[in-house]
């Protein structure tokens, strides 16, 4: 990078990530992350075991989002609030609303810690209500034989 290169902040990367998730563009979501970036669910639940709640590496993050995109028709985020700590750290609060391929609605509320490093997301730590996600877990298990994140 040169001195004139504009490096995206954690807040900008988080906003881009939500936008790309809503467009169901898994490849572009993955490109926001560093090669060894991490997408972490704050806790294990349902079919997501403790061993599979952390996705390490751009490839696994991309694959996970491709699975989600395959089982949703639409995804939208609302009530997005970003709290900026500094260029490298931001917290995001938002709501999601999605429609699954089976016509079942999916809604959730999220709190996310986003850590940026050298213009990419280094860590995405996601807190949410696990109960509504059972809908997606069931679809993923039926469609792929596994609902484990990035398995």
C-alpha positions as CSV (number, residue, x, y, z in Angstrom):
1,X,0.0,0.0,0.0
2,X,1.2,3.5,-0.7
3,X,0.8,6.5,1.5
4,X,-2.2,7.6,-0.7
5,X,-4.0,4.3,-0.4
6,X,-7.3,4.6,1.5
7,X,-7.7,1.7,3.9
8,X,-11.3,0.9,4.8
9,X,-12.1,1.1,8.5
10,X,-13.7,-1.6,10.6
11,X,-17.0,0.4,10.4
12,X,-16.8,0.6,6.6
13,X,-15.9,-3.1,6.3
14,X,-18.8,-4.0,8.5
15,X,-21.3,-2.0,6.5
16,X,-19.9,-3.6,3.3
17,X,-20.2,-7.0,4.8
18,X,-23.9,-6.5,5.7
19,X,-24.6,-5.1,2.2
20,X,-22.9,-8.1,0.5
21,X,-24.7,-10.6,2.7
22,X,-28.0,-9.0,1.7
23,X,-27.0,-9.4,-1.9
24,X,-26.1,-13.0,-1.1
25,X,-22.7,-12.6,-2.7
26,X,-20.6,-15.1,-0.7
27,X,-17.5,-14.6,-2.7
28,X,-17.5,-10.9,-2.1
29,X,-18.1,-11.4,1.6
30,X,-15.1,-13.7,1.8
31,X,-12.9,-11.1,0.0
32,X,-13.5,-8.6,2.8
33,X,-11.7,-11.0,5.2
34,X,-8.0,-11.4,5.6
35,X,-6.7,-14.8,4.3
36,X,-6.6,-16.1,7.9
37,X,-9.7,-14.1,9.0
38,X,-12.1,-15.4,11.5
39,X,-16.0,-15.5,11.7
40,X,-17.0,-16.6,15.1
41,X,-20.4,-17.4,16.6
42,X,-20.2,-16.4,20.3
43,X,-21.5,-19.8,21.4
44,X,-22.4,-23.3,20.3
45,X,-26.0,-24.1,19.8
46,X,-28.3,-26.7,18.0
47,X,-26.3,-28.5,15.4
48,X,-23.4,-26.0,15.6
49,X,-20.9,-27.7,17.9
50,X,-18.3,-25.8,19.8
51,X,-15.7,-27.2,17.3
52,X,-17.6,-25.6,14.4
53,X,-18.6,-22.2,15.7
54,X,-15.4,-20.6,14.6
55,X,-14.7,-20.3,10.9
56,X,-11.0,-19.8,10.3
57,X,-9.9,-18.6,6.9
58,X,-11.4,-16.8,4.0
59,X,-12.2,-20.1,2.2
60,X,-14.4,-21.4,5.1
61,X,-16.1,-18.0,5.6
62,X,-16.9,-17.9,1.9
63,X,-18.2,-21.5,1.9
64,X,-20.4,-20.8,4.9
65,X,-22.0,-17.7,3.2
66,X,-22.5,-19.7,0.0
67,X,-24.5,-22.3,2.1
68,X,-26.6,-19.5,3.7
69,X,-27.2,-18.0,0.2
70,X,-28.3,-21.3,-1.1
71,X,-31.1,-21.6,1.5
72,X,-32.4,-18.1,1.4
73,X,-34.3,-16.1,-1.3
74,X,-33.8,-12.7,0.3
75,X,-31.9,-11.2,3.2
76,X,-32.2,-7.6,4.5
77,X,-30.8,-5.7,7.4
78,X,-32.5,-2.9,9.3
79,X,-32.0,-0.7,12.3
80,X,-28.3,-0.8,11.7
81,X,-26.3,1.1,14.3
82,X,-22.5,1.2,14.2
83,X,-20.5,2.3,17.2
84,X,-16.9,3.2,16.2
85,X,-14.2,2.7,18.7
86,X,-11.4,3.5,16.2
87,X,-10.4,2.7,12.6
88,X,-9.6,-0.9,13.7
89,X,-12.6,-1.7,15.9
90,X,-16.4,-1.2,15.6
91,X,-19.5,-2.7,17.1
92,X,-22.6,-3.3,15.0
93,X,-26.2,-3.7,16.2
94,X,-28.8,-4.7,13.6
95,X,-31.9,-6.8,12.8
96,X,-32.2,-9.2,9.9
97,X,-35.1,-10.4,7.9
98,X,-34.8,-13.2,5.4
99,X,-37.0,-15.5,3.4
100,X,-35.9,-19.2,3.1
101,X,-36.3,-21.3,0.0
102,X,-39.1,-23.1,1.8
103,X,-41.0,-19.8,2.3
104,X,-40.3,-19.7,6.0
105,X,-39.3,-16.3,7.4
106,X,-36.2,-15.8,9.4
107,X,-35.7,-12.8,11.6
108,X,-33.0,-12.1,14.1
109,X,-31.2,-9.5,16.2
110,X,-27.4,-9.2,16.1
111,X,-24.5,-7.6,18.0
112,X,-21.2,-7.9,16.2
113,X,-17.6,-7.0,17.1
114,X,-15.6,-6.2,14.0
115,X,-11.8,-6.0,14.1
116,X,-10.0,-4.8,11.0
117,X,-6.4,-5.1,10.0
118,X,-4.7,-3.7,6.9
119,X,-8.0,-3.0,5.2
120,X,-9.6,-6.4,5.8
121,X,-11.8,-8.0,8.5
122,X,-9.5,-9.9,10.8
123,X,-12.3,-11.0,13.2
124,X,-16.1,-11.0,13.2
125,X,-17.6,-12.0,16.5
126,X,-21.3,-12.4,16.3
127,X,-23.9,-12.6,19.1
128,X,-27.5,-13.4,18.2
129,X,-30.6,-15.2,19.3
130,X,-30.0,-18.9,18.4
131,X,-33.6,-19.9,18.4
132,X,-34.7,-18.5,15.0
133,X,-31.5,-19.9,13.4
134,X,-32.9,-23.5,13.9
135,X,-34.9,-22.9,10.6
136,X,-31.6,-22.4,8.7
137,X,-29.9,-25.3,10.5
138,X,-32.8,-27.6,9.5
139,X,-32.6,-26.5,5.9
140,X,-28.8,-26.9,5.7
141,X,-28.9,-30.3,7.4
142,X,-31.5,-31.5,4.9
143,X,-29.7,-30.1,1.9
144,X,-26.1,-30.8,2.7
145,X,-26.2,-33.5,5.4
146,X,-24.5,-31.0,7.8
147,X,-25.5,-27.8,9.5
148,X,-22.1,-27.3,11.0
149,X,-20.7,-23.9,10.0
150,X,-18.1,-24.3,7.3
151,X,-17.9,-28.0,8.0
